[in-house]
Amino acid sequence: MFSDDHRDVTQRCCLPLMVLLAVAALVLVLADRGVRAQATMPPPPMSTAAPDFAAIPDTATITETIEAALAAFERATPDQQPVALDQAAIEQIVASPCRPLNQQTFIPCVRRTVSYEPPPIRRADLSLTVWPTPSIRVARGGTLAYELRLTNYGTRQAHSAVVTLPYTTQQMIVTGSKFSRPDDWVSEVTSSYVAVTFAPFAAGEYRTATIFFRVNDGLPNDTVINMRAAYRWSDDVGGGEWRSNWAPLLVGGGNDSAPWVWMEVQPLSGVVGTTFHFYTDRFIPRENITVWLNTPRGTQPTTLRAIADEYGRACVDLKSTYLRPGTYSLVLNGTRSNLTAIARFYVL
């Protein structure tokens, strides 16, 4: 039996140790909860704005937008199929200088793990999509219009934004402009670029500007007109700068357009179990891309995801092990650009 003095000494010695153990246990619990919270962080929010394509009705969500695009694609007759799927036009466009490898060599998909980090608070986050009309081939001597679609995905206003479109007077000249807001304007025109200045841009705001060009009537067939715009903006924390999607087209005897951007599939057909490779370079650099599959039995989402690289290139591998023989279409949709790429393939 311990004396009262001995018991008092023991309590004084053990109490700090017990407190230390309790604190350590609490730290471990909190750390474990932090890891779990980080592991369950939601993916980046997707834009809910529908592509501004006449062939696709306005819808409320990305899911409905993709389903509408696929429905329109399936309703098209052979004569109405997008010119973007015409192999001759595709081969000409992919042979342009922006393609890092020749059209006979397919770029393998690179697997990357990317963790989502929420954007800093109190800043603007502008995204620019360039859409040409016509979008595949423009007639010599004809009019070429570039629509600039600018969206502020940030949480604060941008004080101003400047978009620069490069071009050469050997191919075309600026003839006019149109704006969705009267206080936006063409701020500079030179022989190598045209600059468009946007007035203060609120968080969540979407605006457009269209620049019109007249194409040189002496250009030969299959001349490639390249376009990738650069832009910058200012805000309370200094602003930022980035690049748009790549929007090339060809010169010819007439105009050809499609509401979807080009995408390549290799092989075009294969037996059940074949791995189909899809490649496109028409998205905004670094944007997230959702993937959908159009099957003979309807549209279905997939677990596939892609992230465009520094040049807007994205690739997806789809193994057809669980697909029945039939005609399929894979759809890629950019969550910032709202551009849609579609490629048809056949499982034998």
Short mmCIF file of the C-alpha atoms (twelve columns), coordinates in Angstrom:
data_MODEL
# 
_entry.id   MODEL 
# 
loop_
_atom_site.group_PDB 
_atom_site.id 
_atom_site.type_symbol 
_atom_site.label_atom_id 
_atom_site.label_alt_id 
_atom_site.label_comp_id 
_atom_site.label_asym_id 
_atom_site.label_seq_id 
_atom_site.Cartn_x 
_atom_site.Cartn_y 
_atom_site.Cartn_z 
_atom_site.pdbx_PDB_model_num 
ATOM 1   C CA . MET A 1   0.000   0.000  0.000    1 
ATOM 2   C CA . PHE A 2   1.356   3.446  -1.057   1 
ATOM 3   C CA . SER A 3   1.483   6.358  1.306    1 
ATOM 4   C CA . ASP A 4   -0.329  9.600  0.544    1 
ATOM 5   C CA . ASP A 5   3.011   11.307 -0.147   1 
ATOM 6   C CA . HIS A 6   4.056   8.601  -2.603   1 
ATOM 7   C CA . ARG A 7   0.677   8.752  -4.417   1 
ATOM 8   C CA . ASP A 8   0.948   12.548 -4.723   1 
ATOM 9   C CA . VAL A 9   4.443   12.328 -6.233   1 
ATOM 10  C CA . THR A 10  3.283   9.688  -8.715   1 
ATOM 11  C CA . GLN A 11  0.359   11.842 -9.870   1 
ATOM 12  C CA . ARG A 12  2.635   14.871 -10.302  1 
ATOM 13  C CA . CYS A 13  5.065   12.850 -12.430  1 
ATOM 14  C CA . CYS A 14  2.511   11.052 -14.597  1 
ATOM 15  C CA . LEU A 15  0.117   13.923 -15.262  1 
ATOM 16  C CA . PRO A 16  2.368   15.735 -17.802  1 
ATOM 17  C CA . LEU A 17  2.992   12.432 -19.610  1 
ATOM 18  C CA . MET A 18  -0.755  11.718 -19.818  1 
ATOM 19  C CA . VAL A 19  -1.441  15.206 -21.171  1 
ATOM 20  C CA . LEU A 20  1.314   14.780 -23.773  1 
ATOM 21  C CA . LEU A 21  -0.135  11.438 -24.926  1 
ATOM 22  C CA . ALA A 22  -3.621  12.937 -25.178  1 
ATOM 23  C CA . VAL A 23  -2.362  15.846 -27.309  1 
ATOM 24  C CA . ALA A 24  -0.464  13.454 -29.598  1 
ATOM 25  C CA . ALA A 25  -3.578  11.332 -30.071  1 
ATOM 26  C CA . LEU A 26  -5.618  14.439 -30.944  1 
ATOM 27  C CA . VAL A 27  -3.023  15.533 -33.508  1 
ATOM 28  C CA . LEU A 28  -3.124  12.106 -35.169  1 
ATOM 29  C CA . VAL A 29  -6.935  12.204 -35.357  1 
ATOM 30  C CA . LEU A 30  -6.941  15.679 -36.895  1 
ATOM 31  C CA . ALA A 31  -4.217  14.726 -39.384  1 
ATOM 32  C CA . ASP A 32  -6.166  11.648 -40.424  1 
ATOM 33  C CA . ARG A 33  -9.270  13.766 -40.976  1 
ATOM 34  C CA . GLY A 34  -7.213  16.224 -43.019  1 
ATOM 35  C CA . VAL A 35  -5.885  13.458 -45.269  1 
ATOM 36  C CA . ARG A 36  -9.377  12.104 -45.768  1 
ATOM 37  C CA . ALA A 37  -10.717 15.562 -46.574  1 
ATOM 38  C CA . GLN A 38  -7.925  16.103 -49.086  1 
ATOM 39  C CA . ALA A 39  -8.525  12.703 -50.663  1 
ATOM 40  C CA . THR A 40  -12.222 13.464 -51.131  1 
ATOM 41  C CA . MET A 41  -11.718 16.968 -52.554  1 
ATOM 42  C CA . PRO A 42  -14.224 17.454 -55.380  1 
ATOM 43  C CA . PRO A 43  -13.038 17.762 -58.992  1 
ATOM 44  C CA . PRO A 44  -12.809 21.185 -60.660  1 
ATOM 45  C CA . PRO A 45  -16.208 22.769 -61.285  1 
ATOM 46  C CA . MET A 46  -17.371 22.436 -64.859  1 
ATOM 47  C CA . SER A 47  -18.773 25.313 -66.856  1 
ATOM 48  C CA . THR A 48  -22.512 25.105 -67.415  1 
ATOM 49  C CA . ALA A 49  -22.554 27.385 -70.450  1 
ATOM 50  C CA . ALA A 50  -23.706 25.653 -73.629  1 
ATOM 51  C CA . PRO A 51  -21.640 26.008 -76.828  1 
ATOM 52  C CA . ASP A 52  -22.903 28.844 -78.977  1 
ATOM 53  C CA . PHE A 53  -23.496 26.582 -81.980  1 
ATOM 54  C CA . ALA A 54  -26.629 26.965 -84.090  1 
ATOM 55  C CA . ALA A 55  -26.767 23.196 -84.631  1 
ATOM 56  C CA . ILE A 56  -26.941 22.513 -80.891  1 
ATOM 57  C CA . PRO A 57  -29.833 23.897 -78.816  1 
ATOM 58  C CA . ASP A 58  -29.094 25.836 -75.628  1 
ATOM 59  C CA . THR A 59  -29.254 23.554 -72.601  1 
ATOM 60  C CA . ALA A 60  -28.745 23.884 -68.878  1 
ATOM 61  C CA . THR A 61  -25.883 21.491 -68.199  1 
ATOM 62  C CA . ILE A 62  -22.813 19.999 -69.829  1 
ATOM 63  C CA . THR A 63  -24.548 16.594 -69.825  1 
ATOM 64  C CA . GLU A 64  -27.512 17.925 -71.798  1 
ATOM 65  C CA . THR A 65  -25.202 19.831 -74.129  1 
ATOM 66  C CA . ILE A 66  -23.248 16.696 -75.016  1 
ATOM 67  C CA . GLU A 67  -26.417 14.656 -75.438  1 
ATOM 68  C CA . ALA A 68  -27.815 17.330 -77.760  1 
ATOM 69  C CA . ALA A 69  -24.589 17.345 -79.785  1 
ATOM 70  C CA . LEU A 70  -24.630 13.589 -80.112  1 
ATOM 71  C CA . ALA A 71  -28.309 13.578 -81.065  1 
ATOM 72  C CA . ALA A 72  -27.637 16.147 -83.766  1 
ATOM 73  C CA . PHE A 73  -24.697 14.082 -84.992  1 
ATOM 74  C CA . GLU A 74  -26.778 10.912 -85.239  1 
ATOM 75  C CA . ARG A 75  -29.664 12.701 -87.010  1 
ATOM 76  C CA . ALA A 76  -27.353 13.968 -89.741  1 
ATOM 77  C CA . THR A 77  -27.652 12.302 -93.142  1 
ATOM 78  C CA . PRO A 78  -24.476 11.314 -95.045  1 
ATOM 79  C CA . ASP A 79  -24.755 14.541 -97.060  1 
ATOM 80  C CA . GLN A 80  -25.014 16.567 -93.867  1 
ATOM 81  C CA . GLN A 81  -22.101 14.982 -92.017  1 
ATOM 82  C CA . PRO A 82  -19.618 17.607 -90.748  1 
ATOM 83  C CA . VAL A 83  -16.915 18.457 -93.234  1 
ATOM 84  C CA . ALA A 84  -14.469 18.047 -90.318  1 
ATOM 85  C CA . LEU A 85  -14.858 14.285 -90.768  1 
ATOM 86  C CA . ASP A 86  -13.811 14.487 -94.404  1 
ATOM 87  C CA . GLN A 87  -10.455 12.697 -94.506  1 
ATOM 88  C CA . ALA A 88  -8.958  14.886 -97.242  1 
ATOM 89  C CA . ALA A 89  -9.597  18.049 -95.253  1 
ATOM 90  C CA . ILE A 90  -8.273  16.428 -92.071  1 
ATOM 91  C CA . GLU A 91  -5.023  15.346 -93.699  1 
ATOM 92  C CA . GLN A 92  -4.385  18.867 -94.957  1 
ATOM 93  C CA . ILE A 93  -5.009  20.482 -91.578  1 
ATOM 94  C CA . VAL A 94  -2.944  18.043 -89.506  1 
ATOM 95  C CA . ALA A 95  -0.027  18.529 -91.883  1 
ATOM 96  C CA . SER A 96  0.267   22.187 -90.797  1 
ATOM 97  C CA . PRO A 97  3.311   23.254 -88.731  1 
ATOM 98  C CA . CYS A 98  1.558   22.990 -85.342  1 
ATOM 99  C CA . ARG A 99  1.436   19.177 -85.578  1 
ATOM 100 C CA . PRO A 100 4.650   17.980 -83.897  1 
ATOM 101 C CA . LEU A 101 4.675   14.603 -85.689  1 
ATOM 102 C CA . ASN A 102 3.652   13.656 -89.202  1 
ATOM 103 C CA . GLN A 103 0.137   12.393 -89.822  1 
ATOM 104 C CA . GLN A 104 1.285   8.770  -90.151  1 
ATOM 105 C CA . THR A 105 2.648   8.727  -86.588  1 
ATOM 106 C CA . PHE A 106 0.208   8.785  -83.712  1 
ATOM 107 C CA . ILE A 107 1.162   10.520 -80.468  1 
ATOM 108 C CA . PRO A 108 0.819   8.037  -77.573  1 
ATOM 109 C CA . CYS A 109 -1.232  9.085  -74.576  1 
ATOM 110 C CA . VAL A 110 0.820   10.243 -71.609  1 
ATOM 111 C CA . ARG A 111 -0.629  9.297  -68.232  1 
ATOM 112 C CA . ARG A 112 -0.531  12.174 -65.775  1 
ATOM 113 C CA . THR A 113 -1.866  12.563 -62.268  1 
ATOM 114 C CA . VAL A 114 -3.007  16.114 -61.639  1 
ATOM 115 C CA . SER A 115 -4.340  17.290 -58.290  1 
ATOM 116 C CA . TYR A 116 -6.916  20.023 -58.342  1 
ATOM 117 C CA . GLU A 117 -6.105  23.177 -56.408  1 
ATOM 118 C CA . PRO A 118 -8.866  25.762 -55.923  1 
ATOM 119 C CA . PRO A 119 -8.028  29.097 -57.562  1 
ATOM 120 C CA . PRO A 120 -6.870  31.839 -55.217  1 
ATOM 121 C CA . ILE A 121 -9.690  33.991 -53.884  1 
ATOM 122 C CA . ARG A 122 -10.172 37.615 -54.873  1 
ATOM 123 C CA . ARG A 123 -8.927  37.349 -58.420  1 
ATOM 124 C CA . ALA A 124 -10.186 37.243 -62.007  1 
ATOM 125 C CA . ASP A 125 -9.736  34.129 -64.150  1 
ATOM 126 C CA . LEU A 126 -10.372 34.824 -67.829  1 
ATOM 127 C CA . SER A 127 -10.723 32.139 -70.493  1 
ATOM 128 C CA . LEU A 128 -10.701 32.847 -74.244  1 
ATOM 129 C CA . THR A 129 -12.141 30.667 -77.011  1 
ATOM 130 C CA . VAL A 130 -11.653 31.612 -80.665  1 
ATOM 131 C CA . TRP A 131 -14.219 30.342 -83.153  1 
ATOM 132 C CA . PRO A 132 -13.781 30.971 -86.925  1 
ATOM 133 C CA . THR A 133 -16.641 31.240 -89.414  1 
ATOM 134 C CA . PRO A 134 -16.328 29.364 -91.700  1 
ATOM 135 C CA . SER A 135 -14.493 26.849 -89.517  1 
ATOM 136 C CA . ILE A 136 -12.997 24.344 -92.004  1 
ATOM 137 C CA . ARG A 137 -12.384 26.026 -95.344  1 
ATOM 138 C CA . VAL A 138 -12.746 29.660 -96.462  1 
ATOM 139 C CA . ALA A 139 -13.152 30.864 -100.052 1 
ATOM 140 C CA . ARG A 140 -10.441 32.950 -101.683 1 
ATOM 141 C CA . GLY A 141 -11.545 36.559 -101.616 1 
ATOM 142 C CA . GLY A 142 -14.217 35.691 -99.039  1 
ATOM 143 C CA . THR A 143 -14.954 36.931 -95.522  1 
ATOM 144 C CA . LEU A 144 -13.468 35.209 -92.485  1 
ATOM 145 C CA . ALA A 145 -14.880 36.079 -89.049  1 
ATOM 146 C CA . TYR A 146 -13.206 35.226 -85.739  1 
ATOM 147 C CA . GLU A 147 -15.531 35.306 -82.745  1 
ATOM 148 C CA . LEU A 148 -13.726 35.892 -79.450  1 
ATOM 149 C CA . ARG A 149 -15.628 34.274 -76.576  1 
ATOM 150 C CA . LEU A 150 -14.351 35.588 -73.269  1 
ATOM 151 C CA . THR A 151 -15.531 34.290 -69.866  1 
ATOM 152 C CA . ASN A 152 -14.450 35.317 -66.369  1 
ATOM 153 C CA . TYR A 153 -14.404 32.115 -64.291  1 
ATOM 154 C CA . GLY A 154 -12.851 33.963 -61.343  1 
ATOM 155 C CA . THR A 155 -14.354 35.406 -58.201  1 
ATOM 156 C CA . ARG A 156 -13.496 39.068 -58.819  1 
ATOM 157 C CA . GLN A 157 -13.686 41.638 -61.602  1 
ATOM 158 C CA . ALA A 158 -10.992 42.101 -64.231  1 
ATOM 159 C CA . HIS A 159 -10.260 45.809 -64.669  1 
ATOM 160 C CA . SER A 160 -9.599  45.302 -68.388  1 
ATOM 161 C CA . ALA A 161 -8.558  42.626 -70.884  1 
ATOM 162 C CA . VAL A 162 -6.638  42.804 -74.160  1 
ATOM 163 C CA . VAL A 163 -6.822  40.078 -76.829  1 
ATOM 164 C CA . THR A 164 -4.214  39.961 -79.619  1 
ATOM 165 C CA . LEU A 165 -4.940  38.098 -82.865  1 
ATOM 166 C CA . PRO A 166 -1.865  37.468 -85.047  1 
ATOM 167 C CA . TYR A 167 -2.224  37.478 -88.831  1 
ATOM 168 C CA . THR A 168 -0.339  38.422 -91.979  1 
ATOM 169 C CA . THR A 169 -1.478  40.888 -94.640  1 
ATOM 170 C CA . GLN A 170 -0.208  38.430 -97.252  1 
ATOM 171 C CA . GLN A 171 -3.163  36.223 -96.321  1 
ATOM 172 C CA . MET A 172 -5.895  38.661 -95.234  1 
ATOM 173 C CA . ILE A 173 -6.745  42.180 -94.087  1 
ATOM 174 C CA . VAL A 174 -8.989  43.492 -91.293  1 
ATOM 175 C CA . THR A 175 -12.309 44.858 -92.585  1 
ATOM 176 C CA . GLY A 176 -14.564 45.327 -89.549  1 
ATOM 177 C CA . SER A 177 -15.642 44.377 -86.045  1 
ATOM 178 C CA . LYS A 178 -18.732 43.692 -83.904  1 
ATOM 179 C CA . PHE A 179 -19.096 43.671 -80.106  1 
ATOM 180 C CA . SER A 180 -21.655 42.391 -77.615  1 
ATOM 181 C CA . ARG A 181 -20.963 45.488 -75.461  1 
ATOM 182 C CA . PRO A 182 -20.482 49.000 -76.872  1 
ATOM 183 C CA . ASP A 183 -17.577 49.909 -74.551  1 
ATOM 184 C CA . ASP A 184 -15.299 47.183 -75.999  1 
ATOM 185 C CA . TRP A 185 -13.251 48.246 -79.006  1 
ATOM 186 C CA . VAL A 186 -10.452 47.521 -81.496  1 
ATOM 187 C CA . SER A 187 -7.515  49.289 -79.873  1 
ATOM 188 C CA . GLU A 188 -4.775  48.603 -82.438  1 
ATOM 189 C CA . VAL A 189 -4.360  47.301 -85.992  1 
ATOM 190 C CA . THR A 190 -0.936  46.596 -87.525  1 
ATOM 191 C CA . SER A 191 0.297   44.493 -90.436  1 
ATOM 192 C CA . SER A 192 0.908   41.522 -88.098  1 
ATOM 193 C CA . TYR A 193 -1.779  41.674 -85.403  1 
ATOM 194 C CA . VAL A 194 -5.040  43.262 -84.308  1 
ATOM 195 C CA . ALA A 195 -5.692  44.049 -80.620  1 
ATOM 196 C CA . VAL A 196 -9.122  44.123 -78.978  1 
ATOM 197 C CA . THR A 197 -9.628  45.796 -75.586  1 
ATOM 198 C CA . PHE A 198 -12.452 44.758 -73.277  1 
ATOM 199 C CA . ALA A 199 -13.840 47.101 -70.621  1 
ATOM 200 C CA . PRO A 200 -14.098 45.957 -66.947  1 
ATOM 201 C CA . PHE A 201 -15.149 42.312 -66.818  1 
ATOM 202 C CA . ALA A 202 -17.314 41.156 -63.896  1 
ATOM 203 C CA . ALA A 203 -16.953 37.756 -62.211  1 
ATOM 204 C CA . GLY A 204 -19.004 35.180 -64.132  1 
ATOM 205 C CA . GLU A 205 -19.515 37.504 -67.104  1 
ATOM 206 C CA . TYR A 206 -19.457 36.270 -70.714  1 
ATOM 207 C CA . ARG A 207 -18.855 38.601 -73.670  1 
ATOM 208 C CA . THR A 208 -18.033 38.277 -77.352  1 
ATOM 209 C CA . ALA A 209 -16.268 40.290 -80.013  1 
ATOM 210 C CA . THR A 210 -16.035 39.438 -83.710  1 
ATOM 211 C CA . ILE A 211 -13.234 40.587 -86.012  1 
ATOM 212 C CA . PHE A 212 -13.841 40.359 -89.777  1 
ATOM 213 C CA . PHE A 213 -11.111 39.745 -92.378  1 
ATOM 214 C CA . ARG A 214 -11.088 39.669 -96.162  1 
ATOM 215 C CA . VAL A 215 -9.072  36.719 -97.468  1 
ATOM 216 C CA . ASN A 216 -6.559  37.369 -100.253 1 
ATOM 217 C CA . ASP A 217 -8.098  36.217 -103.539 1 
ATOM 218 C CA . GLY A 218 -4.692  35.123 -104.876 1 
ATOM 219 C CA . LEU A 219 -3.996  32.427 -102.269 1 
ATOM 220 C CA . PRO A 220 -3.591  28.874 -103.634 1 
ATOM 221 C CA . ASN A 221 -5.806  25.981 -102.593 1 
ATOM 222 C CA . ASP A 222 -5.052  24.387 -99.206  1 
ATOM 223 C CA . THR A 223 -3.160  27.378 -97.840  1 
ATOM 224 C CA . VAL A 224 -3.329  27.066 -94.044  1 
ATOM 225 C CA . ILE A 225 -4.509  30.110 -92.082  1 
ATOM 226 C CA . ASN A 226 -3.402  29.684 -88.482  1 
ATOM 227 C CA . MET A 227 -4.947  31.361 -85.470  1 
ATOM 228 C CA . ARG A 228 -4.145  31.132 -81.782  1 
ATOM 229 C CA . ALA A 229 -4.870  34.339 -79.884  1 
ATOM 230 C CA . ALA A 230 -3.000  35.609 -76.830  1 
ATOM 231 C CA . TYR A 231 -4.627  37.655 -74.100  1 
ATOM 232 C CA . ARG A 232 -3.892  39.360 -70.806  1 
ATOM 233 C CA . TRP A 233 -5.943  40.994 -68.082  1 
ATOM 234 C CA . SER A 234 -5.471  43.136 -64.991  1 
ATOM 235 C CA . ASP A 235 -7.168  42.769 -61.597  1 
ATOM 236 C CA . ASP A 236 -6.605  43.556 -57.915  1 
ATOM 237 C CA . VAL A 237 -3.772  41.016 -57.582  1 
ATOM 238 C CA . GLY A 238 -1.861  41.829 -60.767  1 
ATOM 239 C CA . GLY A 239 -3.842  39.981 -63.445  1 
ATOM 240 C CA . GLY A 240 -2.652  37.227 -65.752  1 
ATOM 241 C CA . GLU A 241 -2.142  36.105 -69.324  1 
ATOM 242 C CA . TRP A 242 -2.790  32.965 -71.372  1 
ATOM 243 C CA . ARG A 243 -3.533  31.552 -74.824  1 
ATOM 244 C CA . SER A 244 -6.690  30.540 -76.650  1 
ATOM 245 C CA . ASN A 245 -7.435  27.308 -78.483  1 
ATOM 246 C CA . TRP A 246 -5.809  26.711 -81.882  1 
ATOM 247 C CA . ALA A 247 -8.224  27.413 -84.765  1 
ATOM 248 C CA . PRO A 248 -6.647  26.655 -88.180  1 
ATOM 249 C CA . LEU A 249 -8.521  26.476 -91.472  1 
ATOM 250 C CA . LEU A 250 -7.813  26.051 -95.183  1 
ATOM 251 C CA . VAL A 251 -8.242  28.284 -98.200  1 
ATOM 252 C CA . GLY A 252 -10.229 26.936 -101.158 1 
ATOM 253 C CA . GLY A 253 -12.875 27.662 -103.749 1 
ATOM 254 C CA . GLY A 254 -15.753 27.752 -101.234 1 
ATOM 255 C CA . ASN A 255 -16.760 27.814 -97.577  1 
ATOM 256 C CA . ASP A 256 -17.076 24.696 -95.392  1 
ATOM 257 C CA . SER A 257 -18.020 24.638 -91.715  1 
ATOM 258 C CA . ALA A 258 -18.812 22.219 -88.891  1 
ATOM 259 C CA . PRO A 259 -20.020 22.831 -85.333  1 
ATOM 260 C CA . TRP A 260 -17.347 20.479 -83.918  1 
ATOM 261 C CA . VAL A 261 -13.579 20.689 -83.815  1 
ATOM 262 C CA . TRP A 262 -11.381 18.135 -85.526  1 
ATOM 263 C CA . MET A 263 -10.358 14.890 -83.819  1 
ATOM 264 C CA . GLU A 264 -8.406  11.910 -85.184  1 
ATOM 265 C CA . VAL A 265 -9.080  8.236  -84.401  1 
ATOM 266 C CA . GLN A 266 -6.711  5.327  -85.089  1 
ATOM 267 C CA . PRO A 267 -7.636  2.745  -86.154  1 
ATOM 268 C CA . LEU A 268 -10.937 3.711  -87.728  1 
ATOM 269 C CA . SER A 269 -12.280 0.169  -87.211  1 
ATOM 270 C CA . GLY A 270 -11.300 -2.968 -85.304  1 
ATOM 271 C CA . VAL A 271 -12.630 -6.146 -83.757  1 
ATOM 272 C CA . VAL A 272 -13.948 -6.316 -80.191  1 
ATOM 273 C CA . GLY A 273 -11.019 -5.741 -77.824  1 
ATOM 274 C CA . THR A 274 -9.224  -3.281 -80.111  1 
ATOM 275 C CA . THR A 275 -7.838  -0.186 -78.378  1 
ATOM 276 C CA . PHE A 276 -8.872  2.963  -80.248  1 
ATOM 277 C CA . HIS A 277 -6.651  6.052  -79.927  1 
ATOM 278 C CA . PHE A 278 -8.174  9.535  -80.141  1 
ATOM 279 C CA . TYR A 279 -6.186  12.719 -80.618  1 
ATOM 280 C CA . THR A 280 -7.013  16.403 -81.036  1 
ATOM 281 C CA . ASP A 281 -5.075  19.635 -80.650  1 
ATOM 282 C CA . ARG A 282 -7.948  22.132 -80.675  1 
ATOM 283 C CA . PHE A 283 -8.589  22.788 -76.966  1 
ATOM 284 C CA . ILE A 284 -7.427  25.556 -74.650  1 
ATOM 285 C CA . PRO A 285 -4.035  24.690 -73.135  1 
ATOM 286 C CA . ARG A 286 -4.340  22.946 -69.734  1 
ATOM 287 C CA . GLU A 287 -8.145  22.787 -69.694  1 
ATOM 288 C CA . ASN A 288 -9.981  19.763 -68.279  1 
ATOM 289 C CA . ILE A 289 -11.873 17.602 -70.775  1 
ATOM 290 C CA . THR A 290 -14.841 15.311 -70.164  1 
ATOM 291 C CA . VAL A 291 -15.384 12.242 -72.346  1 
ATOM 292 C CA . TRP A 292 -18.670 10.728 -73.525  1 
ATOM 293 C CA . LEU A 293 -19.534 7.753  -75.727  1 
ATOM 294 C CA . ASN A 294 -22.346 7.583  -78.254  1 
ATOM 295 C CA . THR A 295 -23.412 3.937  -78.648  1 
ATOM 296 C CA . PRO A 296 -26.044 2.234  -80.846  1 
ATOM 297 C CA . ARG A 297 -28.183 2.090  -77.689  1 
ATOM 298 C CA . GLY A 298 -27.783 5.754  -76.719  1 
ATOM 299 C CA . THR A 299 -25.399 8.138  -75.013  1 
ATOM 300 C CA . GLN A 300 -23.443 7.041  -71.967  1 
ATOM 301 C CA . PRO A 301 -20.848 8.814  -69.790  1 
ATOM 302 C CA . THR A 302 -17.418 7.267  -69.288  1 
ATOM 303 C CA . THR A 303 -14.818 7.284  -66.534  1 
ATOM 304 C CA . LEU A 304 -12.248 8.586  -69.027  1 
ATOM 305 C CA . ARG A 305 -10.849 12.068 -68.488  1 
ATOM 306 C CA . ALA A 306 -8.244  14.155 -70.269  1 
ATOM 307 C CA . ILE A 307 -6.257  17.311 -69.612  1 
ATOM 308 C CA . ALA A 308 -5.007  19.349 -72.566  1 
ATOM 309 C CA . ASP A 309 -1.263  19.982 -72.549  1 
ATOM 310 C CA . GLU A 310 0.574   23.280 -73.072  1 
ATOM 311 C CA . TYR A 311 -0.438  23.279 -76.762  1 
ATOM 312 C CA . GLY A 312 -4.084  22.273 -76.275  1 
ATOM 313 C CA . ARG A 313 -3.418  18.663 -77.294  1 
ATOM 314 C CA . ALA A 314 -5.358  15.825 -75.702  1 
ATOM 315 C CA . CYS A 315 -5.433  12.074 -76.276  1 
ATOM 316 C CA . VAL A 316 -7.690  9.314  -75.037  1 
ATOM 317 C CA . ASP A 317 -7.337  5.514  -75.301  1 
ATOM 318 C CA . LEU A 318 -10.585 3.541  -75.398  1 
ATOM 319 C CA . LYS A 319 -10.431 -0.260 -75.184  1 
ATOM 320 C CA . SER A 320 -13.443 -1.896 -76.842  1 
ATOM 321 C CA . THR A 321 -13.421 -5.105 -74.785  1 
ATOM 322 C CA . TYR A 322 -16.948 -4.549 -73.471  1 
ATOM 323 C CA . LEU A 323 -18.416 -2.986 -76.628  1 
ATOM 324 C CA . ARG A 324 -20.655 -4.913 -78.978  1 
ATOM 325 C CA . PRO A 325 -20.063 -4.697 -82.744  1 
ATOM 326 C CA . GLY A 326 -21.536 -1.490 -84.121  1 
ATOM 327 C CA . THR A 327 -20.943 2.187  -84.905  1 
ATOM 328 C CA . TYR A 328 -19.774 4.436  -82.071  1 
ATOM 329 C CA . SER A 329 -18.764 8.072  -81.590  1 
ATOM 330 C CA . LEU A 330 -16.442 9.382  -78.886  1 
ATOM 331 C CA . VAL A 331 -17.050 12.945 -77.693  1 
ATOM 332 C CA . LEU A 332 -14.573 15.234 -75.927  1 
ATOM 333 C CA . ASN A 333 -15.821 18.462 -74.352  1 
ATOM 334 C CA . GLY A 334 -13.603 21.219 -72.941  1 
ATOM 335 C CA . THR A 335 -14.887 22.478 -69.592  1 
ATOM 336 C CA . ARG A 336 -13.540 26.018 -70.167  1 
ATOM 337 C CA . SER A 337 -13.720 26.405 -73.940  1 
ATOM 338 C CA . ASN A 338 -17.027 24.516 -74.315  1 
ATOM 339 C CA . LEU A 339 -15.589 23.180 -77.579  1 
ATOM 340 C CA . THR A 340 -16.720 19.698 -78.612  1 
ATOM 341 C CA . ALA A 341 -14.676 17.179 -80.616  1 
ATOM 342 C CA . ILE A 342 -16.368 14.107 -82.138  1 
ATOM 343 C CA . ALA A 343 -14.869 11.107 -83.950  1 
ATOM 344 C CA . ARG A 344 -16.746 8.059  -85.260  1 
ATOM 345 C CA . PHE A 345 -15.279 4.535  -85.117  1 
ATOM 346 C CA . TYR A 346 -16.483 0.992  -85.850  1 
ATOM 347 C CA . VAL A 347 -16.305 -2.142 -83.723  1 
ATOM 348 C CA . LEU A 348 -16.439 -5.243 -85.958  1 
# 
